[in-house]
Amino acid sequence: MPAALVVGGSVAGLAAALALAGTGRQVVVLERSAPPPRGAMCDLHNRWQRPTVPQAQHSHTLTSLGVRTLRKRAPEVLERLVASGAPLFDLTRALPQGATDRAREVGDDDLVALGCRRTTLEMVLYRAVAALPQVDIRHGTTVRGLRLGPDGRAVRGVVTTDGAHLAADVVVDATGRRAAARGWLTEAGIPVEADETSPSGLRGFSRFYRLRSGSLPGPLNRGHAAGDIWDHYAGVLHPADAGTFSIALGTLPGDPALAGLRDPDAFTAAARATPGLTEWLDESVSAPHSAVHVITSPANSLRATALRPPVAGLFPVGDAACVTDPLFGRGMSLALAQAFGLADVLAARPAEQWRDAAADFAETLLRPWYEHAADADRERIARWNAMVYRRPLSPAAPGQAVRATAAHDGTVWRGLTRVLMGLATPDEVFGDEKFRHRVAQAPQGAVATGAAPPPRDELVRAVAAAEGERP
């Protein structure tokens, strides 16, 4: 079978290589960075420097969609992740205590998430893919452009910066958020439609810790995580592999009063003030395992190259196809699902149908999550702006009623969780008549349970005080 070229050797590219190799293709992965370090997984996180993947040093999780994909399509990868110390979390443990419908139901077995650092998942994937005889991973290789057929309508391979011409009838763009395919097409004189974009409005601060014992020091109110997205900031803790966990704090990108969170003492002060995180940060419980990493999230993006490809044979995957706010933790799971789905499309169809079939698949898989992230971010940005800049609060969004009902109703909780975990689209759950009826029949004034976050002024003072104590 003709070769496939995968440009980019991170999570999406490795998943695409694994999936395509599983259909019998010879695959060449072209990665511009150096190979990952050898040695034990336990200290890989700090040794593997990733200047081309800045988000690698931030909090990640594998949602139920990602776990389900690995269970069905690459169980050996999931087994190796668990063997590396990545815990599987039964999310139904977070069912509301007062709900009458807490008994096990059909579909609950899918409500599982994996606690895992991105570097661990990527290394397990890398080693699994590198061991395949039909896959060749070439490091230090940068793609300069596309090779096109005589009529300019189909891809015939790529050209690298060192002048090599590589032939293939399938080229996968797994170049991440830079989405290099747009530049390749423009350079070839092929017009590309505009991407759909919407602001994410998020600056993230992440830090990793190592537990001093094997037990979890506090409850996970989100099933696989602790904390929440509050009315003026976010604070979420994710248990990870090998006795580690991460804490991610999120703010508006232009919030000067919380810019000090990049300072380790200020970060710790804010994390300790956040409900659900305090007990994890006692010095007898854990110790910091990294610096505080800062990133401004890119806009939510749905790529025209994925939905309306101007040439045949070019297939963006992962962030090169769709970017959603990392607050939702969907990136790696969507990349896995898209990679295996794309391989199925190419294996089941004749070549002349690939472009349309792959575009239809991308539309079906990715659009619901792009639109959900765009809508949720607009609502959250408005709330945070109101709190940070003392602006009038807008009326409560419909999603707030769902969240409040889910805190007391197991059926609504399951529906909301299936959406958040990528198992069902928002339309499938929120548009269901029975679901909507349960939300409408919830007691008036119902609110989500749980401890309240520190008021904005209190959080700002805590950050400023901790930052001011630095010499």
ABEGO torsion letter per residue (X at the ends): XBBBBBBEABAAAAAAAAAAAAAGBBBBBBBABBBBBBEBAAAAAAABBBAABAAAABBBBBBAAAAAAAAAABAAAAAAAAAAGBBBBBAAAABBAABABABBBBGAAABBBBBBBAAAAAAAAAAAAAABAABBBBBGBBBABBBBBAAGABBAEBBBAAGBBBBBABBBBAAEAAGAAAAAAAAAGBBBBBBBBBBAGBBBBBBBBBBABABBABBBAAGABBEBBBAABBBBBBBBBGGBBBBBBBBBAABAAAAAAABAAAAAAAAAABBGAAAAABAAABBBABBBBBBBBBBBBBBAAAABBABBGBBBBEAAABBBBAAAGAAAAAAAAAAAAAAAAAAABBAAAAAAAAAAAAAAAAAAAAAAAAAAAAAAAAAAAAAAAGBBBBBBBAAAAAAAAAAABAAAAAAAAAAAAGABBAAAAAABAAAAAAAAABBBGBBBBEBBBBBAAAAAAAAAAAAAABX
